[in-house]
Amino acid sequence: MDETLAEKLKRLGMKLGGEELAHPATRNEEYSVESVIPGDELATIYGTCYRVRKNLDRLHAHGSATLIIEGQIGLVADWAHLANLHNQTAEHVVFLDTETTGLSGGTGTFAFLVGVSQLTPDGLEFTQFLLRDPAEERAMLTALSQYMTDARAVVTYNGKSFDIPLLNNRYLIHRLDSPFAGLDHIDLLHMARKIWKKKLVSKRLSAVETEILRVERTIDEVPGYLVPQVYFDYLKSGDARPLIGVLYHNEMDVLSLTALLQYFMQTFTNLDNSQESLPEDLFPIVNLLIDMGQHAQACDLFQQIFLPESLTTSSDWDILEKVAGVYRRKQDWLNAKKIWEAAVDHHQEFGWFELAKYYEHKERNYQGAQFYTESLILHISKQNLSPFTRKQRLDDLQKRLERIMAKQNKKPLANA
């Protein structure tokens, strides 16, 4: 008889995750999973696994958000390069988060709890698959596959780097087909990093919850760094009571995914009502629109929020430079110059550089080009740069200045 993949790995000395872990002790029947965590046994062809389910209505509050997500995923899907989801509604996606025996993601790490949810006409259907015993893993993976049957996409937070690769690995070890193979995936961590690059020091989901979604977790939660140890303690003692806090932690993570997708969808949908938002909150949205090739929308939003008097040296000048580049390519010199001139006022190098190029090549105003080039030379000469870098940059600018002055000597300025 042919060996299974799991048997081959075992023969080669590789551990299959939970095989060396203790089975839950039976001395605490009073505090078994079934006794302290309301749920039901779900039968699969590989045995049973434990399932916890609850339905949350549309008015259920999660911080400042509810569970109502209306409309099409639209630009969120476009940002994730999933054009086929552009016209899909959020009811067609599954929100997923795992709790695992470690963060290494190696063969010995497995998910002992998988939380998933889907939107329904009435609200949110939330489900958790819990391993009472590591021996139930194949049954749990099978149950998860059945749950994912009609999913068109999965939404996670850091799932592309951790949750989904880990689950795919467990399916491979058990010689099962992964439901995530080829499934569209929206990882909200990447969008959070893009939008709140400066606003949030930490981009962890807990930080986004606190600062953006205004979610406050109760003291019942087991913090993420303690989750693996709580599960190992359960396997040793059989006392499932501490797992209640782990399930609560997982539930809050999954609900936050729903609220965060709603936040992003509303942000993209309500661009015409952007006057109520601060420019520093919306500049990253402009940046995302540019990255997605939505230049017209990006410029429209920028025009609504751009207030030169509100800018500071700590503003998102990288984004402003990118917007000016869009205007330059459109040959909208009026709006490009507004940004470049604001940049000069706040000692941003690209402002001097772009204005020097503009006056030299577009206006043929060599006196203006000379002024901005000399101003940039003075600025760079005062910067704390390495001798090599300073010399290289000043040499380049000196060549530019010499070229401008040569042009100025050959052709007198009009209206000088």
C-alpha positions in Angstrom: 0.0 0.0 0.0 1.3 3.5 -0.9 2.4 5.6 2.0 0.5 8.8 2.6 2.4 12.1 2.7 1.9 12.3 6.4 3.4 8.8 6.8 6.4 9.6 4.7 7.1 12.7 6.7 6.8 10.8 9.9 9.2 8.1 8.7 11.7 10.8 7.9 11.5 12.1 11.5 9.3 15.1 10.9 6.8 15.8 13.6 3.2 16.4 12.5 2.3 19.3 14.7 0.2 17.8 17.6 1.4 14.3 17.8 3.7 14.8 20.7 1.3 17.1 22.6 -0.5 15.7 25.5 -4.1 14.8 25.0 -6.5 16.8 27.2 -6.5 15.4 30.7 -9.8 13.7 31.8 -9.5 14.6 35.5 -11.5 17.9 35.0 -14.7 16.6 33.4 -16.5 19.4 35.2 -14.6 22.0 33.1 -14.4 20.2 29.8 -14.8 22.2 26.6 -18.4 20.9 26.3 -19.2 22.0 29.8 -17.9 25.5 29.7 -18.1 26.5 26.0 -21.6 26.2 24.4 -21.3 24.6 21.1 -22.0 21.4 19.2 -20.1 18.4 17.7 -19.8 18.5 13.9 -19.5 15.2 12.2 -17.1 14.8 9.3 -15.8 11.7 7.4 -12.7 12.0 9.7 -14.5 12.2 12.9 -16.0 15.0 14.9 -14.8 18.5 15.7 -16.2 21.1 18.1 -18.1 24.1 16.6 -19.2 27.3 18.3 -21.8 29.5 16.5 -23.6 32.7 17.1 -25.6 35.1 15.0 -25.1 38.9 15.5 -27.8 41.2 14.3 -27.2 44.2 11.9 -27.3 46.7 14.8 -24.6 44.9 16.8 -22.0 47.6 17.7 -18.3 47.0 17.4 -16.6 50.1 18.6 -17.8 53.0 16.4 -19.1 50.6 13.7 -22.0 48.2 13.2 -22.0 45.0 11.1 -23.9 46.7 8.2 -21.8 46.5 5.1 -23.7 47.7 2.1 -22.7 48.2 -1.5 -20.0 46.7 -3.7 -16.4 46.0 -2.6 -15.4 48.2 -5.6 -12.2 50.0 -5.1 -11.1 47.9 -2.2 -11.0 44.9 -4.6 -9.3 47.0 -7.2 -6.6 48.0 -4.7 -6.1 44.2 -4.0 -5.8 43.7 -7.8 -8.9 41.5 -7.7 -10.9 43.1 -10.5 -13.3 40.2 -10.7 -14.6 41.2 -7.2 -15.2 44.8 -8.1 -19.0 44.3 -8.4 -19.3 41.8 -5.6 -20.9 42.6 -2.3 -19.4 41.7 1.1 -21.8 38.8 1.5 -19.6 36.8 -0.8 -16.5 36.9 1.4 -15.4 35.0 4.5 -13.6 36.9 7.3 -11.0 34.6 8.9 -8.6 34.6 11.8 -6.7 31.8 13.5 -5.2 31.1 17.0 -2.2 28.9 16.8 0.3 27.0 18.9 3.1 29.5 18.0 4.2 32.2 15.6 7.0 30.3 13.8 4.7 28.9 11.2 6.8 25.7 10.9 5.6 22.1 10.7 5.1 21.9 14.4 2.7 24.9 14.5 -1.0 24.4 13.9 -4.2 26.3 14.3 -6.2 25.0 17.3 -8.9 27.6 16.7 -10.2 29.1 13.5 -12.8 31.9 13.6 -14.8 32.7 10.5 -17.8 34.8 9.7 -20.1 35.7 6.8 -22.6 38.5 6.4 -26.2 37.5 6.1 -29.3 39.7 5.3 -29.9 39.8 9.1 -26.4 40.5 10.3 -23.3 38.3 10.8 -23.0 34.6 11.2 -20.0 33.9 13.3 -18.4 30.4 13.7 -15.4 29.0 15.5 -13.8 25.6 15.0 -12.0 24.5 18.2 -9.6 21.6 18.6 -10.5 19.8 21.9 -7.7 17.4 21.0 -4.9 17.7 18.4 -6.2 14.4 17.0 -9.3 16.2 15.7 -7.3 18.4 13.4 -8.1 16.5 10.2 -11.8 16.7 11.1 -11.6 20.4 11.8 -9.8 21.1 8.5 -12.5 19.1 6.7 -15.2 21.1 8.5 -13.5 24.4 7.5 -13.3 23.3 3.9 -17.1 22.6 3.9 -17.7 26.0 5.4 -15.6 27.7 2.6 -17.4 25.9 -0.2 -19.4 29.0 -1.5 -16.8 31.6 -0.6 -15.5 33.9 -3.4 -12.8 35.6 -1.3 -11.3 35.5 2.1 -10.5 38.6 4.2 -7.7 38.5 6.8 -5.3 40.7 8.7 -1.8 39.5 7.9 -3.3 36.4 6.6 -1.2 36.3 3.4 2.0 36.0 5.5 0.7 33.8 8.3 -2.8 32.4 8.6 -3.4 31.1 5.1 0.2 29.7 4.5 -0.1 27.9 7.9 -3.5 26.4 7.1 -2.3 25.4 3.6 0.6 23.6 5.2 -1.7 21.7 7.6 -3.9 20.7 4.6 -0.8 19.5 2.8 0.4 17.4 5.8 -3.0 15.8 6.1 -3.2 15.2 2.4 -6.3 17.3 2.0 -7.1 19.8 -0.7 -6.9 23.4 0.7 -10.0 25.5 0.1 -7.7 28.5 -0.1 -5.8 27.4 -3.1 -6.7 29.9 -5.8 -9.2 31.7 -3.6 -9.2 35.5 -3.9 -7.6 37.1 -0.8 -7.9 40.6 0.6 -5.3 41.2 3.4 -6.4 44.4 5.2 -3.0 44.8 6.9 -1.4 46.0 3.7 -4.0 48.7 3.2 -3.7 49.7 6.9 0.0 50.2 6.4 -0.5 52.3 3.4 -3.2 54.5 4.8 -1.9 54.9 8.4 1.8 54.9 7.7 2.3 58.1 9.7 -0.9 58.2 11.8 -0.3 54.9 13.7 3.0 53.9 15.2 1.9 50.3 15.3 -0.2 48.7 12.6 -1.2 45.7 14.7 -5.0 45.0 14.6 -5.3 45.9 18.2 -3.8 49.4 17.5 -6.2 49.9 14.6 -9.1 48.9 16.8 -8.2 51.4 19.5 -7.3 54.4 17.3 -9.6 54.0 14.3 -12.5 51.7 15.2 -12.7 52.8 18.8 -13.1 49.2 20.1 -12.5 48.5 23.7 -12.0 44.9 24.7 -13.0 43.6 28.1 -10.7 42.2 30.8 -12.1 38.7 29.8 -9.7 38.6 26.8 -6.6 36.5 26.8 -3.9 38.7 25.1 -2.4 37.3 21.9 1.0 36.6 23.3 -0.5 34.3 25.9 -2.8 32.3 23.6 -0.4 29.4 22.8 0.5 28.9 26.5 -3.2 28.9 27.5 -3.9 26.1 25.0 -0.9 24.1 26.2 -2.1 24.5 29.8 -5.5 23.2 28.7 -4.0 20.1 27.1 -2.2 19.4 30.4 -5.0 20.0 32.8 -8.2 19.4 30.8 -9.6 22.7 32.3 -11.2 24.6 29.4 -12.2 27.7 31.3 -9.2 29.8 30.3 -10.1 29.0 26.7 -13.1 31.2 27.0 -10.9 34.3 26.9 -9.1 32.9 23.8 -12.4 32.5 22.0 -13.3 36.0 22.9 -10.0 37.3 21.6 -10.5 35.5 18.3 -14.1 36.7 18.0 -13.1 40.3 18.5 -10.4 39.9 15.8 -12.9 38.5 13.3 -15.4 41.2 14.1 -12.8 43.9 13.6 -12.1 42.5 10.1 -15.7 43.2 9.3 -15.6 46.7 10.7 -12.4 47.5 9.0 -13.6 46.4 5.6 -16.7 48.5 6.2 -14.4 51.5 7.1 -12.4 51.2 3.9 -15.5 50.7 1.7 -17.1 53.8 3.2 -13.9 55.8 2.8 -13.8 55.0 -0.9 -17.5 55.5 -1.3 -17.9 58.8 0.4 -15.1 60.7 -1.4 -17.5 63.5 -2.2 -18.1 64.2 1.5 -14.4 64.5 2.3 -14.6 68.1 3.6 -15.4 66.7 7.1 -12.1 64.8 7.2 -8.7 66.2 8.0 -6.3 66.4 5.0 -3.7 64.2 6.8 -6.3 61.5 7.0 -7.2 61.7 3.3 -3.8 62.2 1.7 -3.2 58.4 2.0 -6.5 57.8 0.2 -5.3 60.0 -2.6 -2.1 58.0 -2.6 -4.0 54.7 -2.9 -6.1 56.0 -5.7 -2.9 57.0 -7.6 -1.4 53.6 -7.0 -4.6 52.0 -8.5 -4.4 54.2 -11.5 -7.5 56.2 -10.5 -5.8 59.5 -11.3 -9.0 61.5 -12.0 -10.5 60.5 -8.7 -7.2 61.1 -6.9 -7.0 64.7 -8.3 -10.7 65.4 -7.5 -10.2 64.4 -3.9 -7.0 66.3 -3.6 -8.6 69.5 -4.9 -11.2 69.1 -2.1 -8.7 68.7 0.7 -5.6 70.6 -0.4 -5.1 73.6 2.0 -1.5 75.0 1.6 -1.8 76.9 4.8 -2.5 73.7 6.8 0.7 72.0 5.6 3.7 71.5 7.9 7.2 70.0 7.5 5.8 66.8 8.9 3.0 66.5 6.3 2.9 63.6 3.8 5.3 65.2 1.4 6.0 61.9 -0.4 2.3 61.8 -1.3 2.2 65.5 -2.3 5.2 64.9 -4.5 3.4 62.0 -6.2 0.3 64.1 -6.8 2.4 66.9 -8.3 3.8 64.2 -10.6 0.3 63.3 -11.8 -0.4 66.9 -12.5 3.0 67.3 -14.3 2.2 64.3 -16.6 -1.2 65.9 -17.3 0.6 69.1 -18.0 -1.6 70.8 -15.4 1.1 73.2 -14.5 -1.0 75.5 -12.4 -1.9 72.8 -9.8 1.6 71.2 -10.0 3.2 74.6 -9.2 0.9 75.1 -6.2 2.4 71.9 -4.7 6.0 72.7 -5.6 5.7 76.3 -4.2 4.2 74.9 -1.0 7.1 72.4 -0.8 9.6 75.2 -1.2 7.9 77.1 1.7 8.5 74.0 3.9 12.1 73.4 2.7 11.2 70.2 0.7 13.9 69.6 -1.9 11.6 68.4 -4.7 9.9 71.8 -4.7 13.1 73.7 -5.7 14.2 70.9 -8.1 10.8 70.7 -10.0 10.4 74.5 -10.2 14.0 74.8 -11.5 13.1 72.3 -14.3 9.7 73.9 -14.9 11.2 77.4 -15.4 14.1 76.2 -17.5 12.2 73.9 -19.9 8.5 75.1 -19.9 8.7 78.8 -19.4 12.2 79.4 -20.7 12.5 81.7 -17.7 16.2 81.1 -17.1 16.4 83.7 -14.3 13.7 81.8 -12.4 15.4 78.5 -13.1 18.7 80.0 -11.8 17.0 81.2 -8.6 15.6 77.9 -7.7 18.7 76.0 -8.6 20.9 78.3 -6.5 18.4 78.0 -3.6 18.6 74.2 -3.8 22.4 74.4 -3.8 22.3 76.5 -0.7 19.9 74.2 1.0 21.9 71.0 0.3 25.1 72.6 1.3 23.6 73.0 4.8 22.4 69.4 5.1 24.1 66.8 7.2 25.3 64.6 4.4 28.3 62.5 3.9 31.1 64.3 2.0 30.8 62.0 -1.0 27.0 62.5 -1.3 27.2 66.2 -0.8 29.9 66.6 -3.4 28.0 64.4 -5.9 24.7 66.3 -5.5 26.3 69.7 -5.6 28.3 68.8 -8.6 25.2 67.7 -10.5 23.4 70.9 -9.5 26.4 73.0 -10.5 26.3 71.5 -14.0 22.6 72.3 -14.2 23.3 75.9 -13.1 26.0 76.3 -15.6 23.7 75.1 -18.4 21.0 77.5 -17.3 23.3 80.4 -17.2 24.7 79.6 -20.6 21.1 79.6 -22.0 20.5 82.9 -20.2 23.5 84.5 -21.9 22.4 83.3 -25.3 18.8 84.3 -25.2 17.5 87.4 -23.3 14.4 86.9 -21.2 11.1 88.0 -22.7 9.6 90.9 -20.8 12.8 91.0 -18.6 
